[in-house]
Amino acid sequence: MRTPLLVALLIAADQYTKYLAVTRLKPLRSVAVIPRLLNLSYVENPGAAWGMLAGRQYFLIGFSVLTLGFLIWKRRALFGPLPLGWLTMSLLFGGVIGNLIDRLRLNYVIDFLDFFWGPSHFPAFNVADSAICCGVFLFILTQWLHDRKLAAAARVAEDT
């Protein structure tokens, strides 16, 4: 029950913050929050991360749907044995669905979190992007910890 609830909350937070970006930021384009570090900037991203595959909405929509289908199909094998597997799965589902809604509704994704450090600039992103990145990081970390635990148990079994 907690996974569908968290997915719904992530989608709601993503869509609400994008609504605020459209209604409050779009007219201003950009607002400095922390000078020389963080702006809130309205961006219409027709591609994926870093604008890759811009204009390939059908491909990006298809990829998102296939990814969701695969994650649902393999959810027990991928997330079941992992500590915090439910959280990892929720972050990935919520993020993918949040951006998929934009692609289907608008034909682009609304981004607004704009970080930079001196001349280095990170591409703008949104709540859904953050959820996906956190979900991928958590998956890698928990999979690594899980594999270490299995390897340690195998060593103990060999020694006995």
Backbone as JSON, one array per atom type, in Angstrom:
{
  "sequence": "MRTPLLVALLIAADQYTKYLAVTRLKPLRSVAVIPRLLNLSYVENPGAAWGMLAGRQYFLIGFSVLTLGFLIWKRRALFGPLPLGWLTMSLLFGGVIGNLIDRLRLNYVIDFLDFFWGPSHFPAFNVADSAICCGVFLFILTQWLHDRKLAAAARVAEDT",
  "N": [[0.82, -1.2, 0.0], [2.04, 1.17, 0.6], [3.72, 1.8, -1.54], [2.03, 2.52, -3.87], [0.88, 4.82, -2.72], [3.1, 6.53, -2.23], [4.03, 6.82, -4.86], [1.83, 8.17, -5.98], [1.93, 10.53, -4.44], [4.43, 11.57, -5.24], [3.95, 12.01, -7.98], [1.92, 13.92, -7.76], [3.29, 16.0, -6.41], [5.25, 16.57, -8.32], [3.68, 17.4, -10.55], [2.33, 19.57, -9.43], [4.42, 21.35, -8.76], [5.34, 21.86, -11.32], [3.11, 23.1, -12.37], [3.18, 25.44, -10.81], [5.58, 26.44, -11.82], [4.81, 27.06, -14.44], [2.76, 28.97, -14.02], [3.92, 30.91, -12.34], [6.7, 31.24, -12.9], [7.06, 31.23, -15.69], [6.26, 33.76, -16.83], [8.32, 35.35, -15.8], [10.65, 34.1, -16.48], [13.19, 33.54, -15.11], [14.36, 33.29, -11.76], [16.54, 34.28, -9.27], [17.5, 32.29, -6.62], [19.48, 31.38, -4.86], [22.1, 33.25, -5.22], [24.49, 32.8, -7.79], [24.38, 30.04, -7.6], [21.79, 28.72, -7.51], [18.98, 29.0, -9.53], [15.5, 29.48, -10.17], [14.16, 28.56, -13.03], [12.18, 28.79, -15.89], [11.79, 26.21, -18.17], [11.19, 24.64, -21.22], [11.55, 21.49, -22.07], [12.12, 19.63, -24.83], [13.3, 17.18, -25.05], [15.18, 14.46, -23.6], [17.24, 13.93, -20.71], [19.6, 16.55, -20.52], [18.63, 17.58, -22.85], [18.87, 15.66, -24.8], [17.88, 13.71, -27.61], [15.96, 15.49, -28.49], [12.83, 16.5, -29.71], [12.02, 13.97, -30.37], [9.57, 12.81, -29.43], [7.71, 10.66, -29.68], [9.37, 8.42, -29.55], [10.49, 8.83, -26.97], [8.18, 8.71, -25.39], [7.32, 6.09, -25.95], [9.57, 4.69, -24.98], [9.4, 5.35, -22.25], [6.95, 4.14, -21.55], [7.51, 1.43, -22.14], [9.62, 1.04, -20.33], [8.3, 1.41, -17.86], [6.49, -0.74, -18.04], [8.3, -2.92, -18.08], [9.52, -2.6, -15.54], [7.32, -2.99, -13.87], [6.63, -5.62, -14.56], [8.94, -7.05, -13.78], [9.18, -6.39, -11.11], [9.21, -7.79, -8.61], [11.49, -9.43, -8.79], [13.49, -7.51, -9.26], [13.25, -5.53, -7.21], [12.28, -6.74, -4.9], [14.12, -8.36, -3.25], [15.74, -6.4, -2.22], [16.9, -4.15, 0.34], [14.83, -1.49, 1.2], [13.57, -1.68, -1.24], [10.93, -1.13, -1.99], [10.86, 1.65, -1.78], [12.75, 2.46, -3.67], [11.53, 1.49, -6.02], [9.17, 3.02, -5.96], [10.17, 5.65, -6.27], [11.26, 5.5, -8.86], [8.98, 4.78, -10.43], [7.21, 6.95, -9.86], [8.71, 9.14, -10.84], [9.11, 8.53, -13.6], [6.44, 8.39, -14.49], [5.57, 10.99, -13.87], [7.06, 12.64, -15.68], [6.2, 11.46, -18.05], [3.52, 12.18, -18.15], [3.74, 14.93, -18.77], [4.96, 14.74, -21.31], [2.95, 13.46, -22.81], [0.82, 15.27, -22.52], [1.83, 17.85, -23.14], [3.85, 17.66, -25.0], [6.43, 18.17, -24.35], [8.74, 18.44, -21.57], [8.43, 20.1, -18.5], [10.9, 21.89, -16.93], [12.64, 23.32, -14.12], [14.41, 23.66, -11.99], [17.47, 25.02, -11.61], [20.71, 24.69, -11.47], [24.04, 25.92, -10.96], [27.59, 26.51, -11.03], [29.83, 28.85, -10.88], [31.27, 29.09, -14.04], [30.35, 26.61, -14.78], [27.51, 24.78, -15.62], [24.61, 23.06, -14.75], [22.18, 21.11, -16.42], [18.75, 22.21, -16.41], [16.23, 20.79, -14.29], [13.57, 18.77, -12.81], [11.09, 17.79, -10.3], [10.31, 15.14, -10.9], [12.54, 14.25, -12.39], [14.44, 14.35, -10.37], [13.44, 12.38, -8.64], [13.76, 10.1, -10.25], [16.58, 10.03, -10.54], [17.38, 9.76, -7.83], [16.13, 7.31, -7.31], [17.51, 5.58, -9.08], [20.13, 5.82, -8.04], [19.67, 4.82, -5.42], [18.88, 2.21, -6.09], [21.26, 1.17, -7.23], [23.01, 1.4, -5.01], [21.68, -0.18, -2.99], [21.55, -2.61, -4.31], [24.26, -3.23, -4.55], [24.93, -3.42, -1.81], [23.29, -5.58, -1.14], [24.4, -7.6, -2.78], [26.96, -7.77, -1.63], [26.26, -8.75, 0.89], [25.21, -11.27, 0.19], [27.53, -12.41, -0.89], [29.19, -12.47, 1.38], [27.72, -14.25, 2.96], [27.97, -16.52, 1.38], [30.72, -16.98, 1.59], [30.93, -17.61, 4.31], [29.41, -19.95, 4.33], [31.05, -21.57, 2.75], [33.25, -21.83, 4.41], [32.33, -23.4, 6.42]],
  "CA": [[0.0, 0.0, 0.0], [2.86, 2.38, 0.69], [4.27, 2.14, -2.86], [1.11, 3.35, -4.66], [0.71, 6.12, -2.07], [4.28, 7.35, -2.49], [4.01, 7.14, -6.3], [0.81, 9.21, -6.17], [2.44, 11.78, -3.84], [5.5, 12.07, -6.11], [3.33, 12.55, -9.2], [1.22, 15.15, -7.38], [4.3, 17.04, -6.14], [5.86, 16.93, -9.6], [2.74, 18.16, -11.38], [2.03, 20.85, -8.77], [5.56, 22.26, -8.92], [5.36, 22.27, -12.72], [2.03, 24.09, -12.48], [3.73, 26.68, -10.26], [6.59, 26.95, -12.76], [4.11, 27.67, -15.57], [1.99, 30.15, -13.63], [4.72, 31.94, -11.65], [8.03, 31.45, -13.49], [7.06, 31.45, -17.14], [6.31, 35.19, -17.18], [9.58, 35.94, -15.33], [11.71, 33.27, -17.07], [14.18, 33.05, -14.15], [14.45, 34.0, -10.48], [17.68, 33.84, -8.47], [17.16, 31.86, -5.27], [20.79, 31.48, -4.19], [22.94, 33.82, -6.29], [25.66, 32.05, -8.28], [24.23, 28.63, -7.31], [20.47, 28.16, -7.86], [17.89, 29.8, -10.06], [14.31, 28.81, -10.64], [14.08, 29.02, -14.41], [11.19, 28.06, -16.68], [12.39, 25.61, -19.36], [10.4, 23.62, -21.91], [12.55, 20.55, -22.58], [11.51, 18.69, -25.77], [14.1, 15.96, -25.1], [15.42, 13.78, -22.33], [18.28, 14.61, -19.95], [20.49, 17.4, -21.3], [18.01, 17.86, -24.14], [19.13, 14.59, -25.78], [16.73, 13.19, -28.35], [14.96, 16.56, -28.62], [11.92, 16.34, -30.82], [11.7, 12.55, -30.57], [8.59, 12.55, -28.39], [7.13, 9.32, -29.79], [10.37, 7.5, -29.03], [10.6, 9.01, -25.52], [6.94, 8.19, -24.8], [7.4, 4.63, -26.06], [10.6, 4.22, -24.06], [8.86, 5.46, -20.89], [5.92, 3.12, -21.36], [8.19, 0.13, -22.08], [10.36, 0.99, -19.07], [7.32, 1.16, -16.79], [6.02, -2.12, -18.2], [9.37, -3.83, -17.64], [9.69, -2.48, -14.09], [6.17, -3.63, -13.24], [6.75, -7.05, -14.82], [10.07, -7.61, -13.04], [9.31, -5.68, -9.83], [9.58, -8.67, -7.5], [12.88, -9.86, -8.97], [14.39, -6.35, -9.19], [13.17, -4.75, -5.98], [11.87, -7.56, -3.77], [15.16, -8.76, -2.29], [16.56, -5.27, -1.79], [16.43, -3.28, 1.42], [14.21, -0.28, 0.65], [13.14, -1.91, -2.61], [9.65, -0.43, -2.23], [11.16, 3.07, -1.96], [13.42, 2.55, -4.97], [10.5, 1.29, -7.04], [8.27, 4.18, -5.91], [10.85, 6.8, -6.85], [11.35, 5.31, -10.31], [7.64, 4.85, -11.02], [6.7, 8.32, -9.75], [9.46, 10.01, -11.73], [8.82, 8.22, -15.0], [5.05, 8.77, -14.77], [5.48, 12.45, -13.84], [7.54, 13.19, -16.95], [5.35, 10.92, -19.12], [2.32, 13.03, -18.2], [4.1, 16.13, -19.52], [5.19, 14.4, -22.73], [1.65, 13.19, -23.44], [-0.05, 16.44, -22.45], [2.41, 19.08, -23.67], [4.86, 17.34, -26.0], [7.73, 18.53, -23.77], [8.76, 18.33, -20.11], [8.73, 21.37, -17.84], [12.0, 21.87, -15.97], [12.72, 24.63, -13.47], [15.51, 23.74, -11.02], [18.6, 25.41, -12.46], [21.92, 24.81, -10.65], [25.29, 26.24, -11.65], [28.73, 26.84, -10.18], [30.72, 29.64, -11.74], [30.94, 28.89, -15.45], [29.76, 25.28, -14.97], [26.06, 24.85, -15.53], [23.93, 21.78, -14.83], [20.89, 21.3, -17.1], [17.58, 22.36, -15.55], [15.52, 19.54, -14.06], [12.32, 18.92, -12.06], [10.89, 16.83, -9.21], [10.32, 13.79, -11.47], [13.93, 13.92, -12.69], [15.11, 14.1, -9.08], [12.98, 11.08, -8.15], [14.4, 9.06, -11.06], [18.01, 9.97, -10.17], [17.47, 9.17, -6.48], [15.76, 5.91, -7.43], [18.63, 4.85, -9.71], [21.21, 5.78, -7.06], [19.28, 3.9, -4.36], [18.92, 0.87, -6.65], [22.68, 0.76, -7.33], [23.54, 1.25, -3.65], [21.09, -1.32, -2.29], [21.96, -3.83, -5.02], [25.64, -3.46, -4.14], [24.9, -3.92, -0.43], [22.68, -6.91, -1.2], [25.4, -8.51, -3.35], [28.0, -7.96, -0.61], [25.69, -9.61, 1.93], [25.17, -12.62, -0.36], [28.92, -12.89, -1.01], [29.66, -12.78, 2.73], [27.04, -15.48, 3.38], [28.57, -17.62, 0.63], [32.04, -17.25, 2.18], [30.68, -18.3, 5.58], [28.96, -21.31, 4.0], [32.22, -22.31, 2.27], [34.15, -22.07, 5.55], [31.76, -24.4, 7.34]],
  "C": [[0.86, 1.26, 0.0], [3.44, 2.78, -0.66], [3.29, 2.96, -3.69], [0.89, 4.74, -4.04], [1.89, 7.04, -2.35], [4.36, 7.74, -3.96], [3.03, 8.27, -6.56], [1.29, 10.55, -5.61], [3.55, 12.39, -4.7], [4.92, 12.7, -7.38], [2.64, 13.87, -8.88], [2.21, 16.29, -7.12], [4.95, 17.52, -7.43], [4.92, 17.82, -10.42], [2.41, 19.52, -10.75], [3.19, 21.83, -8.93], [5.7, 22.72, -10.36], [4.25, 23.28, -13.0], [2.51, 25.45, -11.96], [4.77, 27.29, -11.2], [5.9, 27.65, -13.93], [3.44, 28.98, -15.15], [2.84, 31.26, -13.02], [6.04, 32.25, -12.36], [8.0, 31.81, -14.96], [7.08, 32.93, -17.5], [7.66, 35.85, -16.83], [10.8, 35.31, -15.99], [12.66, 32.71, -16.02], [14.19, 33.94, -12.91], [15.63, 33.42, -9.72], [17.2, 33.49, -7.07], [18.4, 31.96, -4.39], [21.75, 31.99, -5.27], [24.19, 32.98, -6.54], [25.59, 30.55, -7.94], [22.91, 28.04, -7.82], [19.53, 29.25, -8.35], [16.68, 28.89, -10.24], [14.06, 29.39, -12.02], [13.08, 28.16, -15.17], [11.84, 27.56, -17.96], [11.4, 24.58, -19.92], [11.39, 22.7, -22.61], [11.88, 19.53, -23.51], [12.26, 17.36, -25.86], [14.15, 15.28, -23.75], [16.48, 14.58, -21.57], [19.23, 15.35, -20.89], [19.94, 17.7, -22.69], [18.27, 16.79, -25.2], [17.82, 14.11, -26.38], [15.6, 14.21, -28.46], [14.13, 16.33, -29.87], [11.52, 14.9, -31.12], [10.69, 12.08, -29.53], [8.0, 11.14, -28.47], [8.1, 8.27, -29.25], [10.43, 7.59, -27.5], [9.35, 8.5, -24.79], [6.97, 6.66, -24.81], [8.41, 4.04, -25.09], [10.1, 4.26, -22.62], [7.84, 4.38, -20.6], [6.55, 1.72, -21.26], [8.98, -0.03, -20.78], [9.42, 0.71, -17.91], [6.82, -0.27, -16.85], [7.04, -3.13, -17.71], [9.53, -3.8, -16.13], [8.52, -3.12, -13.34], [6.28, -5.15, -13.37], [7.81, -7.7, -13.95], [10.21, -7.03, -11.62], [9.73, -6.58, -8.68], [11.04, -9.1, -7.59], [13.85, -8.7, -8.78], [14.43, -5.72, -7.8], [12.86, -5.56, -4.73], [12.97, -7.89, -2.78], [15.96, -7.59, -1.72], [16.01, -4.57, -0.57], [15.94, -1.98, 0.78], [13.81, -0.45, -0.82], [11.86, -1.19, -2.95], [9.89, 1.06, -2.48], [11.81, 3.31, -3.32], [12.4, 2.47, -6.09], [9.56, 2.5, -7.1], [8.89, 5.4, -6.56], [10.92, 6.69, -8.37], [9.98, 5.43, -10.98], [7.11, 6.28, -11.01], [7.4, 9.27, -10.71], [9.13, 9.78, -13.2], [7.4, 8.67, -15.36], [4.9, 10.29, -14.79], [5.93, 13.09, -15.15], [6.7, 12.69, -18.14], [4.07, 11.75, -19.26], [2.6, 14.29, -19.01], [4.26, 15.82, -21.01], [3.87, 14.17, -23.46], [0.79, 14.44, -23.54], [0.5, 17.63, -23.22], [3.38, 18.87, -24.84], [6.26, 17.82, -25.6], [7.61, 18.38, -22.27], [9.13, 19.7, -19.54], [9.82, 21.15, -16.8], [12.11, 23.26, -15.35], [13.83, 24.76, -12.44], [16.81, 23.9, -11.81], [19.82, 25.7, -11.59], [23.13, 25.14, -11.51], [26.35, 26.61, -10.62], [29.74, 27.56, -11.05], [30.32, 29.45, -13.19], [30.28, 27.53, -15.74], [28.26, 25.34, -14.7], [25.46, 23.47, -15.7], [22.6, 22.01, -15.53], [19.74, 21.38, -16.1], [16.86, 21.01, -15.44], [14.3, 19.81, -13.2], [12.22, 17.84, -10.98], [10.93, 15.39, -9.74], [11.74, 13.35, -11.8], [14.7, 13.58, -11.41], [14.72, 12.73, -8.53], [13.65, 9.95, -8.92], [15.87, 8.92, -10.66], [18.2, 9.36, -8.79], [17.13, 7.69, -6.51], [16.87, 5.07, -8.04], [19.79, 4.73, -8.73], [20.9, 4.77, -5.95], [19.3, 2.45, -4.84], [20.36, 0.36, -6.71], [23.26, 0.5, -5.94], [22.99, 0.0, -2.96], [21.43, -2.64, -2.99], [23.39, -4.21, -4.64], [25.69, -4.03, -2.72], [24.33, -5.33, -0.37], [23.68, -7.94, -1.72], [26.52, -8.79, -2.36], [27.52, -8.91, 0.48], [25.63, -11.06, 1.45], [26.57, -13.22, -0.48], [29.48, -13.27, 0.36], [29.02, -14.07, 3.24], [27.62, -16.68, 2.66], [29.94, -17.99, 1.19], [31.89, -18.01, 3.49], [30.26, -19.73, 5.31], [30.13, -22.17, 3.51], [33.14, -22.7, 3.43], [33.6, -23.15, 6.48], [31.7, -25.77, 6.77]]
}
